[in-house]
Amino acid sequence: MTHGEFVTLNKALEVYVDRFKRALKSNQPMRAMDLICSDMREAFDLKDPSNRELSKLHQAIQLEMSILEVA
């Protein structure tokens, strides 16, 4: 992974974490989290090992969505 790719992934991770925090506080958290997941899938190959951190965040968002759906 090049330095540029590393910086891009770290910046994207920061943005998605911030969006996730805001989604949890929003009036429609399920919709907001679904949009985040959709954006992540479109922007990055989550199966690529170099995107491991984004993949973990994606899984955490999916888990939170399933918890909210059951509640």
N, C-alpha and C positions, 0 to 999 in steps of 0.2 A: 504494500500500500504506500502510495506516495504521500508526501507531506500535504499536498493540496487535497487529496482524498480524505486524509485524516481530519483536516480542518473542516472540510465540508460536512463530514459525518458528525463531528462534534457539535458544530453549529446547528445541524438539523436535529440532533438529539436534544439540545437545549430548547429549541423552538417547540418540538413535540411535547416535551415535558411541561413546558409552560402552558401549552394549549390543553394538555390533559388536566392540569391543576385548575385552569379556568373552566373546563368542561364539568368538572365535579361540582363546581359552585353555581353552574348555570341553571336556568329553569328547565332546560331539556337536555340533561346530561347524556342520555342514550343517543340522541341524534348527534350531539356534538362529538361524542366518542366514536360513533360510526363514521363520521366525516373524517376524523383524524386517521382512523385505520385505513379508510379508503385512500386518503392522500398518501399515507406511508406506502401502501402497496403499489400505487402508481409511480411514486418517485424513486423507490428503491427495490432491489431484488432482496427480499427478506430471507431468502434461502442461501444467499451468498455468505460464507463465513466471515467476510470482512465487515458485514453489516450486523454482526452478532448483537450488539447493544441495542440497535433499533429493533431487531427481532424480539429481544427480551421485552422491550417497552410495548411492542405490539401485542405480545402475549399477555402482558399485565393489563393492558387496556381491554383486551378480549375477556379476561377473567373478571374484571370489574363490571363489564357489561353483563356478563352472565349472572353475577351476584345481584346487580340491580334489577335484572329481569325477573329473578325468582322472588325478590323481596316485595 
